[in-house]
Amino acid sequence: MTPDPQTTFRALADPTRREILERLAAGDMTIRDVAARFEITRAAVKKHLTVLSDAGLITVTARGRERINAINPEGFAPVFDWLGYFDQFWDDRLAALKSAIEKDRHDA
């Protein structure tokens, strides 16, 4: 089941969760590994990881007694889809800029 975009954006709204994602981008980590990099309790880190997992931004895989947390690139699709809507505005502005530059070159 794909989370709705609101769930994804809520997960990304928290600075600690964004920092966790940045650290996971460098490599997979256990809860212990993630918690060692923050001045919050392991339980708090677990809650953040659960929010990220529920949003589909990370995957959690059991390896023995450990749970390995990894970035899930597909989980960012709702963000890219939402931002993609605004590409049309950039495309229009860039096209206008290109026309203006070409007109200046032609007039010169």
MOPAC internal coordinates of N, CA, C and O (Angstrom, degrees):
PM7 1SCF
backbone

  N    0.0000 0     0.00 0     0.00 0    0    0    0
  C    1.4571 1     0.00 0     0.00 0    1    0    0
  C    1.5274 1   109.68 1     0.00 0    2    1    0
  O    1.2310 1   120.20 1   -52.03 1    3    2    1
  N    1.3142 1   117.22 1   127.97 1    3    2    1
  C    1.4570 1   122.84 1   179.29 1    5    3    2
  C    1.5257 1   109.50 1   -85.64 1    6    5    3
  O    1.2310 1   120.08 1   -53.13 1    7    6    5
  N    1.3370 1   117.45 1   126.87 1    7    6    5
  C    1.4636 1   119.47 1   177.76 1    9    7    6
  C    1.5236 1   111.20 1   -64.46 1   10    9    7
  O    1.2310 1   121.00 1   -27.29 1   11   10    9
  N    1.3306 1   115.69 1   152.71 1   11   10    9
  C    1.4632 1   118.92 1   176.68 1   13   11   10
  C    1.5297 1   108.74 1   -73.03 1   14   13   11
  O    1.2310 1   120.37 1   -22.60 1   15   14   13
  N    1.3213 1   116.90 1   157.40 1   15   14   13
  C    1.4724 1   120.04 1  -177.94 1   17   15   14
  C    1.5305 1   113.44 1   -57.03 1   18   17   15
  O    1.2310 1   120.08 1   146.62 1   19   18   17
  N    1.3224 1   117.45 1   -33.38 1   19   18   17
  C    1.4686 1   119.73 1  -179.82 1   21   19   18
  C    1.5292 1   111.03 1   -60.75 1   22   21   19
  O    1.2310 1   120.33 1   139.85 1   23   22   21
  N    1.3295 1   116.98 1   -40.15 1   23   22   21
  C    1.4552 1   121.49 1   178.86 1   25   23   22
  C    1.5283 1   109.99 1   -63.08 1   26   25   23
  O    1.2310 1   120.87 1   137.91 1   27   26   25
  N    1.3136 1   115.94 1   -42.09 1   27   26   25
  C    1.4604 1   120.60 1   179.52 1   29   27   26
  C    1.5226 1   110.66 1   -64.12 1   30   29   27
  O    1.2310 1   120.23 1   132.67 1   31   30   29
  N    1.3267 1   117.17 1   -47.33 1   31   30   29
  C    1.4616 1   120.14 1  -179.32 1   33   31   30
  C    1.5272 1   111.80 1   -65.80 1   34   33   31
  O    1.2310 1   120.01 1   143.16 1   35   34   33
  N    1.3248 1   117.58 1   -36.84 1   35   34   33
  C    1.4767 1   119.70 1   176.94 1   37   35   34
  C    1.5262 1   110.07 1   -63.04 1   38   37   35
  O    1.2310 1   120.56 1   138.73 1   39   38   37
  N    1.3241 1   116.53 1   -41.27 1   39   38   37
  C    1.4628 1   120.16 1   179.37 1   41   39   38
  C    1.5284 1   110.49 1   -63.19 1   42   41   39
  O    1.2310 1   120.52 1   140.05 1   43   42   41
  N    1.3274 1   116.60 1   -39.95 1   43   42   41
  C    1.4643 1   121.04 1  -178.80 1   45   43   42
  C    1.5273 1   113.24 1   -77.11 1   46   45   43
  O    1.2310 1   120.11 1   166.05 1   47   46   45
  N    1.3160 1   117.39 1   -13.95 1   47   46   45
  C    1.4688 1   120.60 1  -176.31 1   49   47   46
  C    1.5249 1   112.56 1   -69.37 1   50   49   47
  O    1.2310 1   120.25 1   156.84 1   51   50   49
  N    1.3090 1   117.14 1   -23.16 1   51   50   49
  C    1.4622 1   120.25 1  -176.06 1   53   51   50
  C    1.5332 1   110.91 1   -88.24 1   54   53   51
  O    1.2310 1   119.93 1   -52.95 1   55   54   53
  N    1.3436 1   117.74 1   127.05 1   55   54   53
  C    1.4673 1   120.17 1  -177.97 1   57   55   54
  C    1.5346 1   113.33 1   -62.25 1   58   57   55
  O    1.2310 1   119.97 1   145.07 1   59   58   57
  N    1.3126 1   117.66 1   -34.93 1   59   58   57
  C    1.4711 1   119.67 1   178.51 1   61   59   58
  C    1.5191 1   110.43 1   -64.76 1   62   61   59
  O    1.2310 1   120.43 1   137.66 1   63   62   61
  N    1.3253 1   116.79 1   -42.34 1   63   62   61
  C    1.4708 1   119.20 1   179.01 1   65   63   62
  C    1.5257 1   111.18 1   -65.89 1   66   65   63
  O    1.2310 1   120.45 1   142.49 1   67   66   65
  N    1.3259 1   116.75 1   -37.51 1   67   66   65
  C    1.4723 1   118.84 1   176.80 1   69   67   66
  C    1.5234 1   110.64 1   -63.52 1   70   69   67
  O    1.2310 1   120.49 1   140.44 1   71   70   69
  N    1.3286 1   116.67 1   -39.56 1   71   70   69
  C    1.4643 1   120.32 1   178.15 1   73   71   70
  C    1.5258 1   110.98 1   -67.04 1   74   73   71
  O    1.2310 1   120.17 1   141.76 1   75   74   73
  N    1.3153 1   117.28 1   -38.24 1   75   74   73
  C    1.4671 1   120.52 1   175.78 1   77   75   74
  C    1.5255 1   109.55 1   -60.60 1   78   77   75
  O    1.2310 1   120.43 1   135.54 1   79   78   77
  N    1.3268 1   116.79 1   -44.46 1   79   78   77
  C    1.4660 1   120.00 1   178.78 1   81   79   78
  C    1.5292 1   111.06 1   -60.85 1   82   81   79
  O    1.2310 1   120.20 1   138.87 1   83   82   81
  N    1.3244 1   117.22 1   -41.13 1   83   82   81
  C    1.4608 1   120.56 1   178.69 1   85   83   82
  C    1.5224 1   110.56 1   -61.16 1   86   85   83
  O    1.2310 1   120.51 1   138.74 1   87   86   85
  N    1.3130 1   116.63 1   -41.26 1   87   86   85
  C    1.4676 1   120.46 1  -179.78 1   89   87   86
  C    1.5310 1   110.77 1   -69.59 1   90   89   87
  O    1.2310 1   120.35 1   140.97 1   91   90   89
  N    1.3329 1   116.94 1   -39.03 1   91   90   89
  C    1.4623 1   120.09 1   178.47 1   93   91   90
  C    1.5274 1   111.43 1   -68.99 1   94   93   91
  O    1.2310 1   120.33 1   154.96 1   95   94   93
  N    1.3214 1   116.97 1   -25.04 1   95   94   93
  C    1.4631 1   120.15 1   177.35 1   97   95   94
  C    1.5278 1   110.60 1   -63.31 1   98   97   95
  O    1.2310 1   120.50 1   154.02 1   99   98   97
  N    1.3274 1   116.64 1   -25.98 1   99   98   97
  C    1.4628 1   121.16 1   179.01 1  101   99   98
  C    1.5294 1   111.62 1   -81.01 1  102  101   99
  O    1.2310 1   120.28 1   162.92 1  103  102  101
  N    1.3253 1   117.06 1   -17.08 1  103  102  101
  C    1.4590 1   120.01 1   179.57 1  105  103  102
  C    1.5154 1   112.16 1   160.56 1  106  105  103
  O    1.2310 1   120.93 1   -22.57 1  107  106  105
  N    1.3141 1   115.83 1   157.43 1  107  106  105
  C    1.4595 1   121.99 1  -179.65 1  109  107  106
  C    1.5285 1   110.04 1   -64.99 1  110  109  107
  O    1.2310 1   121.10 1   -30.90 1  111  110  109
  N    1.3418 1   115.50 1   149.10 1  111  110  109
  C    1.4632 1   120.50 1  -177.86 1  113  111  110
  C    1.5161 1   110.95 1  -144.77 1  114  113  111
  O    1.2310 1   121.47 1   -27.28 1  115  114  113
  N    1.3110 1   114.80 1   152.72 1  115  114  113
  C    1.4587 1   120.81 1   170.45 1  117  115  114
  C    1.5271 1   108.16 1   -83.06 1  118  117  115
  O    1.2310 1   120.43 1   -10.29 1  119  118  117
  N    1.3146 1   116.79 1   169.71 1  119  118  117
  C    1.4699 1   120.20 1   176.46 1  121  119  118
  C    1.5213 1   109.35 1   -59.71 1  122  121  119
  O    1.2310 1   120.58 1   139.49 1  123  122  121
  N    1.3146 1   116.49 1   -40.51 1  123  122  121
  C    1.4642 1   121.42 1   179.70 1  125  123  122
  C    1.5340 1   110.24 1   -60.31 1  126  125  123
  O    1.2310 1   120.51 1   135.76 1  127  126  125
  N    1.3491 1   116.64 1   -44.24 1  127  126  125
  C    1.4649 1   120.74 1   179.21 1  129  127  126
  C    1.5270 1   111.48 1   -61.15 1  130  129  127
  O    1.2310 1   120.63 1   136.60 1  131  130  129
  N    1.3217 1   116.39 1   -43.40 1  131  130  129
  C    1.4672 1   120.63 1   179.88 1  133  131  130
  C    1.5207 1   109.94 1   -66.16 1  134  133  131
  O    1.2310 1   120.36 1   133.37 1  135  134  133
  N    1.3363 1   116.93 1   -46.63 1  135  134  133
  C    1.4662 1   121.52 1  -176.95 1  137  135  134
  C    1.5265 1   111.66 1   -61.88 1  138  137  135
  O    1.2310 1   120.04 1   148.26 1  139  138  137
  N    1.3240 1   117.52 1   -31.74 1  139  138  137
  C    1.4652 1   120.79 1  -179.18 1  141  139  138
  C    1.5217 1   112.09 1   -65.02 1  142  141  139
  O    1.2310 1   120.15 1   161.93 1  143  142  141
  N    1.3174 1   117.32 1   -18.07 1  143  142  141
  C    1.4629 1   121.33 1  -176.45 1  145  143  142
  C    1.5354 1   112.90 1   -98.03 1  146  145  143
  O    1.2310 1   120.73 1  -177.11 1  147  146  145
  N    1.3286 1   116.21 1     2.89 1  147  146  145
  C    1.4652 1   120.65 1  -177.68 1  149  147  146
  C    1.5164 1   110.29 1  -130.76 1  150  149  147
  O    1.2310 1   120.93 1   -25.40 1  151  150  149
  N    1.3198 1   115.83 1   154.60 1  151  150  149
  C    1.4564 1   121.00 1   177.43 1  153  151  150
  C    1.5283 1   109.81 1   -98.18 1  154  153  151
  O    1.2310 1   120.99 1  -134.68 1  155  154  153
  N    1.3251 1   115.70 1    45.32 1  155  154  153
  C    1.4614 1   121.83 1   174.66 1  157  155  154
  C    1.5250 1   107.00 1  -128.98 1  158  157  155
  O    1.2310 1   120.84 1   -14.59 1  159  158  157
  N    1.3162 1   115.99 1   165.41 1  159  158  157
  C    1.4603 1   119.42 1  -176.91 1  161  159  158
  C    1.5261 1   111.44 1   -68.96 1  162  161  159
  O    1.2310 1   121.77 1   -20.24 1  163  162  161
  N    1.3111 1   114.22 1   159.76 1  163  162  161
  C    1.4641 1   119.92 1   176.75 1  165  163  162
  C    1.5295 1   110.03 1   -62.53 1  166  165  163
  O    1.2310 1   120.47 1   144.81 1  167  166  165
  N    1.3293 1   116.70 1   -35.19 1  167  166  165
  C    1.4669 1   120.63 1   178.05 1  169  167  166
  C    1.5308 1   110.79 1   -63.61 1  170  169  167
  O    1.2310 1   120.44 1   140.39 1  171  170  169
  N    1.3208 1   116.76 1   -39.61 1  171  170  169
  C    1.4727 1   120.30 1   178.40 1  173  171  170
  C    1.5313 1   110.24 1   -66.16 1  174  173  171
  O    1.2310 1   120.44 1   139.20 1  175  174  173
  N    1.3306 1   116.77 1   -40.80 1  175  174  173
  C    1.4649 1   120.64 1   177.53 1  177  175  174
  C    1.5193 1   109.40 1   -61.76 1  178  177  175
  O    1.2310 1   120.53 1   137.50 1  179  178  177
  N    1.3290 1   116.59 1   -42.50 1  179  178  177
  C    1.4707 1   121.20 1   179.43 1  181  179  178
  C    1.5268 1   109.97 1   -59.32 1  182  181  179
  O    1.2310 1   120.00 1   137.75 1  183  182  181
  N    1.3240 1   117.60 1   -42.25 1  183  182  181
  C    1.4695 1   120.76 1   178.54 1  185  183  182
  C    1.5244 1   110.86 1   -62.37 1  186  185  183
  O    1.2310 1   120.24 1   136.11 1  187  186  185
  N    1.3284 1   117.14 1   -43.89 1  187  186  185
  C    1.4653 1   120.57 1   178.10 1  189  187  186
  C    1.5274 1   110.50 1   -61.51 1  190  189  187
  O    1.2310 1   120.41 1   136.38 1  191  190  189
  N    1.3285 1   116.82 1   -43.62 1  191  190  189
  C    1.4623 1   120.64 1   179.54 1  193  191  190
  C    1.5319 1   111.03 1   -64.12 1  194  193  191
  O    1.2310 1   120.14 1   144.72 1  195  194  193
  N    1.3139 1   117.34 1   -35.28 1  195  194  193
  C    1.4629 1   120.89 1   177.45 1  197  195  194
  C    1.5208 1   110.72 1   -65.11 1  198  197  195
  O    1.2310 1   120.05 1   137.23 1  199  198  197
  N    1.3226 1   117.51 1   -42.77 1  199  198  197
  C    1.4691 1   121.38 1   177.69 1  201  199  198
  C    1.5326 1   109.82 1   -61.46 1  202  201  199
  O    1.2310 1   120.52 1   135.59 1  203  202  201
  N    1.3321 1   116.60 1   -44.41 1  203  202  201
  C    1.4658 1   120.74 1   179.19 1  205  203  202
  C    1.5258 1   111.49 1   -64.12 1  206  205  203
  O    1.2310 1   120.78 1   140.94 1  207  206  205
  N    1.3110 1   116.12 1   -39.06 1  207  206  205
  C    1.4646 1   120.68 1   177.98 1  209  207  206
  C    1.5266 1   111.07 1   -67.66 1  210  209  207
  O    1.2310 1   120.41 1   135.09 1  211  210  209
  N    1.3284 1   116.83 1   -44.91 1  211  210  209
  C    1.4699 1   120.96 1   178.90 1  213  211  210
  C    1.5305 1   111.46 1   -61.08 1  214  213  211
  O    1.2310 1   120.75 1   150.12 1  215  214  213
  N    1.3320 1   116.17 1   -29.88 1  215  214  213
  C    1.4653 1   120.94 1   178.79 1  217  215  214
  C    1.5291 1   111.57 1   -83.40 1  218  217  215
  O    1.2310 1   120.39 1   174.53 1  219  218  217
  N    1.3172 1   116.86 1    -5.47 1  219  218  217
  C    1.4586 1   120.77 1   179.34 1  221  219  218
  C    1.5164 1   114.07 1    79.50 1  222  221  219
  O    1.2310 1   120.34 1  -168.30 1  223  222  221
  N    1.3326 1   116.96 1    11.70 1  223  222  221
  C    1.4615 1   120.62 1  -177.46 1  225  223  222
  C    1.5305 1   112.77 1   -83.10 1  226  225  223
  O    1.2310 1   120.77 1   158.31 1  227  226  225
  N    1.3345 1   116.13 1   -21.69 1  227  226  225
  C    1.4575 1   120.57 1   175.21 1  229  227  226
  C    1.5199 1   109.32 1  -134.04 1  230  229  227
  O    1.2310 1   121.33 1   -20.11 1  231  230  229
  N    1.3066 1   115.07 1   159.89 1  231  230  229
  C    1.4584 1   121.02 1   171.44 1  233  231  230
  C    1.5148 1   107.18 1  -112.29 1  234  233  231
  O    1.2310 1   121.26 1   -29.31 1  235  234  233
  N    1.3255 1   115.19 1   150.69 1  235  234  233
  C    1.4588 1   121.16 1   178.43 1  237  235  234
  C    1.5199 1   107.01 1  -125.66 1  238  237  235
  O    1.2310 1   121.28 1   -57.23 1  239  238  237
  N    1.3319 1   115.16 1   122.77 1  239  238  237
  C    1.4524 1   121.03 1  -177.96 1  241  239  238
  C    1.5187 1   109.13 1  -121.49 1  242  241  239
  O    1.2310 1   120.90 1   -48.09 1  243  242  241
  N    1.3193 1   115.88 1   131.91 1  243  242  241
  C    1.4567 1   120.19 1   177.25 1  245  243  242
  C    1.5227 1   109.38 1   -78.56 1  246  245  243
  O    1.2310 1   121.32 1   -48.73 1  247  246  245
  N    1.3285 1   115.08 1   131.27 1  247  246  245
  C    1.4642 1   121.63 1   173.84 1  249  247  246
  C    1.5260 1   106.22 1  -132.69 1  250  249  247
  O    1.2310 1   121.78 1   -82.92 1  251  250  249
  N    1.3176 1   114.20 1    97.08 1  251  250  249
  C    1.4567 1   118.44 1  -172.78 1  253  251  250
  C    1.5175 1   109.05 1    66.25 1  254  253  251
  O    1.2310 1   121.30 1    51.95 1  255  254  253
  N    1.3237 1   115.13 1  -128.05 1  255  254  253
  C    1.4712 1   119.63 1   178.45 1  257  255  254
  C    1.5217 1   112.38 1   -87.99 1  258  257  255
  O    1.2310 1   120.33 1   172.36 1  259  258  257
  N    1.3099 1   116.97 1    -7.64 1  259  258  257
  C    1.4605 1   120.70 1  -178.52 1  261  259  258
  C    1.5170 1   111.20 1   -93.88 1  262  261  259
  O    1.2310 1   121.81 1   -25.07 1  263  262  261
  N    1.3192 1   114.14 1   154.93 1  263  262  261
  C    1.4608 1   121.42 1   173.75 1  265  263  262
  C    1.5174 1   106.61 1  -116.51 1  266  265  263
  O    1.2310 1   121.31 1   -58.39 1  267  266  265
  N    1.3232 1   115.10 1   121.61 1  267  266  265
  C    1.4648 1   121.32 1  -177.34 1  269  267  266
  C    1.5212 1   108.89 1   -96.56 1  270  269  267
  O    1.2310 1   120.80 1   -54.78 1  271  270  269
  N    1.3158 1   116.08 1   125.22 1  271  270  269
  C    1.4622 1   123.29 1  -179.71 1  273  271  270
  C    1.5156 1   108.79 1  -101.46 1  274  273  271
  O    1.2310 1   121.01 1   -47.11 1  275  274  273
  N    1.3424 1   115.68 1   132.89 1  275  274  273
  C    1.4617 1   121.04 1  -178.07 1  277  275  274
  C    1.5298 1   109.45 1  -141.25 1  278  277  275
  O    1.2310 1   121.15 1   -30.81 1  279  278  277
  N    1.3113 1   115.41 1   149.19 1  279  278  277
  C    1.4741 1   121.56 1   175.37 1  281  279  278
  C    1.5218 1   108.88 1   -61.45 1  282  281  279
  O    1.2310 1   120.71 1   -40.15 1  283  282  281
  N    1.3270 1   116.25 1   139.85 1  283  282  281
  C    1.4588 1   122.38 1   173.81 1  285  283  282
  C    1.5288 1   107.42 1  -114.39 1  286  285  283
  O    1.2310 1   120.01 1   -84.29 1  287  286  285
  N    1.3313 1   117.58 1    95.71 1  287  286  285
  C    1.4732 1   119.86 1  -175.93 1  289  287  286
  C    1.5292 1   113.37 1   -55.45 1  290  289  287
  O    1.2310 1   119.79 1   145.15 1  291  290  289
  N    1.3263 1   118.00 1   -34.85 1  291  290  289
  C    1.4690 1   120.56 1  -179.64 1  293  291  290
  C    1.5250 1   111.62 1   -64.87 1  294  293  291
  O    1.2310 1   120.31 1   156.64 1  295  294  293
  N    1.3270 1   117.02 1   -23.36 1  295  294  293
  C    1.4544 1   121.11 1  -179.60 1  297  295  294
  C    1.5206 1   113.57 1   -66.53 1  298  297  295
  O    1.2310 1   120.67 1   161.42 1  299  298  297
  N    1.3238 1   116.33 1   -18.58 1  299  298  297
  C    1.4578 1   120.43 1  -179.81 1  301  299  298
  C    1.5250 1   112.80 1   -86.44 1  302  301  299
  O    1.2310 1   120.26 1   177.43 1  303  302  301
  N    1.3269 1   117.11 1    -2.57 1  303  302  301
  C    1.4719 1   121.68 1  -178.34 1  305  303  302
  C    1.5258 1   113.02 1   -54.78 1  306  305  303
  O    1.2310 1   118.98 1   136.24 1  307  306  305
  N    1.3459 1   119.56 1   -43.76 1  307  306  305
  C    1.4740 1   117.78 1   179.06 1  309  307  306
  C    1.5342 1   113.17 1   -58.76 1  310  309  307
  O    1.2310 1   120.53 1   145.80 1  311  310  309
  N    1.3247 1   116.60 1   -34.20 1  311  310  309
  C    1.4639 1   120.47 1   179.02 1  313  311  310
  C    1.5278 1   109.86 1   -68.52 1  314  313  311
  O    1.2310 1   121.03 1   132.36 1  315  314  313
  N    1.3353 1   115.64 1   -47.64 1  315  314  313
  C    1.4666 1   119.56 1   179.99 1  317  315  314
  C    1.5239 1   111.12 1   -64.02 1  318  317  315
  O    1.2310 1   120.36 1   140.87 1  319  318  317
  N    1.3273 1   116.92 1   -39.13 1  319  318  317
  C    1.4686 1   120.33 1   178.58 1  321  319  318
  C    1.5247 1   110.48 1   -62.06 1  322  321  319
  O    1.2310 1   120.88 1   135.33 1  323  322  321
  N    1.3296 1   115.93 1   -44.67 1  323  322  321
  C    1.4557 1   119.99 1  -178.11 1  325  323  322
  C    1.5309 1   109.73 1   -66.18 1  326  325  323
  O    1.2310 1   120.37 1   134.00 1  327  326  325
  N    1.3155 1   116.90 1   -46.00 1  327  326  325
  C    1.4643 1   120.25 1   179.31 1  329  327  326
  C    1.5269 1   111.30 1   -66.42 1  330  329  327
  O    1.2310 1   120.54 1   148.08 1  331  330  329
  N    1.3265 1   116.56 1   -31.92 1  331  330  329
  C    1.4534 1   121.16 1   179.77 1  333  331  330
  C    1.5174 1   112.63 1   -58.80 1  334  333  331
  O    1.2310 1   120.54 1   148.88 1  335  334  333
  N    1.3139 1   116.57 1   -31.12 1  335  334  333
  C    1.4591 1   120.27 1   177.56 1  337  335  334
  C    1.5286 1   110.90 1   -56.34 1  338  337  335
  O    1.2310 1   120.66 1   144.69 1  339  338  337
  N    1.3223 1   116.34 1   -35.31 1  339  338  337
  C    1.4588 1   121.05 1  -175.58 1  341  339  338
  C    1.5227 1   113.05 1   -82.85 1  342  341  339
  O    1.2310 1   120.32 1   174.13 1  343  342  341
  N    1.3303 1   116.99 1    -5.87 1  343  342  341
  C    1.4693 1   120.21 1   175.35 1  345  343  342
  C    1.5205 1   111.55 1   -57.11 1  346  345  343
  O    1.2310 1   120.59 1   145.09 1  347  346  345
  N    1.3234 1   116.49 1   -34.91 1  347  346  345
  C    1.4614 1   119.95 1  -178.04 1  349  347  346
  C    1.5255 1   111.28 1   -58.32 1  350  349  347
  O    1.2310 1   120.18 1   144.60 1  351  350  349
  N    1.3132 1   117.27 1   -35.40 1  351  350  349
  C    1.4577 1   120.50 1  -179.80 1  353  351  350
  C    1.5320 1   110.61 1   -69.73 1  354  353  351
  O    1.2310 1   120.59 1   140.12 1  355  354  353
  N    1.3241 1   116.48 1   -39.88 1  355  354  353
  C    1.4616 1   120.22 1   177.28 1  357  355  354
  C    1.5186 1   109.99 1   -68.03 1  358  357  355
  O    1.2310 1   120.59 1   138.26 1  359  358  357
  N    1.3249 1   116.49 1   -41.74 1  359  358  357
  C    1.4669 1   119.58 1   179.80 1  361  359  358
  C    1.5249 1   110.63 1   -58.23 1  362  361  359
  O    1.2310 1   120.38 1   135.43 1  363  362  361
  N    1.3372 1   116.89 1   -44.57 1  363  362  361
  C    1.4688 1   120.78 1   179.36 1  365  363  362
  C    1.5292 1   110.96 1   -63.14 1  366  365  363
  O    1.2310 1   120.32 1   135.41 1  367  366  365
  N    1.3141 1   116.99 1   -44.59 1  367  366  365
  C    1.4664 1   120.46 1  -178.31 1  369  367  366
  C    1.5252 1   111.43 1   -67.58 1  370  369  367
  O    1.2310 1   120.85 1   139.31 1  371  370  369
  N    1.3319 1   115.98 1   -40.69 1  371  370  369
  C    1.4631 1   119.07 1   179.05 1  373  371  370
  C    1.5282 1   111.13 1   -67.09 1  374  373  371
  O    1.2310 1   120.63 1   142.82 1  375  374  373
  N    1.3303 1   116.40 1   -37.18 1  375  374  373
  C    1.4679 1   120.04 1   177.22 1  377  375  374
  C    1.5336 1   109.74 1   -64.22 1  378  377  375
  O    1.2310 1   120.26 1   138.47 1  379  378  377
  N    1.3278 1   117.11 1   -41.53 1  379  378  377
  C    1.4706 1   120.91 1   178.58 1  381  379  378
  C    1.5307 1   110.06 1   -64.75 1  382  381  379
  O    1.2310 1   119.93 1   139.32 1  383  382  381
  N    1.3295 1   117.74 1   -40.68 1  383  382  381
  C    1.4615 1   121.33 1   178.09 1  385  383  382
  C    1.5291 1   110.38 1   -62.90 1  386  385  383
  O    1.2310 1   120.84 1   135.57 1  387  386  385
  N    1.3207 1   116.00 1   -44.43 1  387  386  385
  C    1.4643 1   120.12 1   178.90 1  389  387  386
  C    1.5316 1   110.51 1   -60.09 1  390  389  387
  O    1.2310 1   120.45 1   135.69 1  391  390  389
  N    1.3324 1   116.75 1   -44.31 1  391  390  389
  C    1.4703 1   120.60 1   179.11 1  393  391  390
  C    1.5173 1   111.04 1   -61.66 1  394  393  391
  O    1.2310 1   120.54 1   137.71 1  395  394  393
  N    1.3292 1   116.57 1   -42.29 1  395  394  393
  C    1.4615 1   120.55 1  -179.69 1  397  395  394
  C    1.5256 1   110.83 1   -63.98 1  398  397  395
  O    1.2310 1   120.19 1   138.11 1  399  398  397
  N    1.3272 1   117.25 1   -41.89 1  399  398  397
  C    1.4677 1   121.07 1   179.13 1  401  399  398
  C    1.5231 1   110.20 1   -65.03 1  402  401  399
  O    1.2310 1   120.68 1   135.25 1  403  402  401
  N    1.3217 1   116.31 1   -44.75 1  403  402  401
  C    1.4629 1   119.80 1   179.54 1  405  403  402
  C    1.5242 1   111.31 1   -63.92 1  406  405  403
  O    1.2310 1   120.22 1   142.00 1  407  406  405
  N    1.3306 1   117.19 1   -38.00 1  407  406  405
  C    1.4721 1   121.25 1   177.67 1  409  407  406
  C    1.5247 1   109.98 1   -64.17 1  410  409  407
  O    1.2310 1   120.07 1   136.28 1  411  410  409
  N    1.3401 1   117.47 1   -43.72 1  411  410  409
  C    1.4644 1   120.75 1   178.19 1  413  411  410
  C    1.5183 1   111.54 1   -61.89 1  414  413  411
  O    1.2310 1   120.23 1   140.53 1  415  414  413
  N    1.3083 1   117.16 1   -39.47 1  415  414  413
  C    1.4671 1   120.61 1   179.31 1  417  415  414
  C    1.5400 1   109.85 1   -66.95 1  418  417  415
  O    1.2310 1   120.73 1   140.31 1  419  418  417
  N    1.3199 1   116.20 1   -39.69 1  419  418  417
  C    1.4646 1   120.40 1  -178.82 1  421  419  418
  C    1.5189 1   110.91 1   -68.84 1  422  421  419
  O    1.2310 1   120.43 1   140.17 1  423  422  421
  N    1.3526 1   116.78 1   -39.83 1  423  422  421
  C    1.4739 1   122.04 1  -179.10 1  425  423  422
  C    1.5321 1   112.36 1   -71.91 1  426  425  423
  O    1.2310 1   120.59 1   155.38 1  427  426  425
  N    1.3226 1   116.48 1   -24.62 1  427  426  425
  C    1.4820 1   120.36 1  -176.01 1  429  427  426
  C    1.4923 1   113.63 1   -74.85 1  430  429  427
  O    1.2310 1   120.10 1   180.00 1  431  430  429

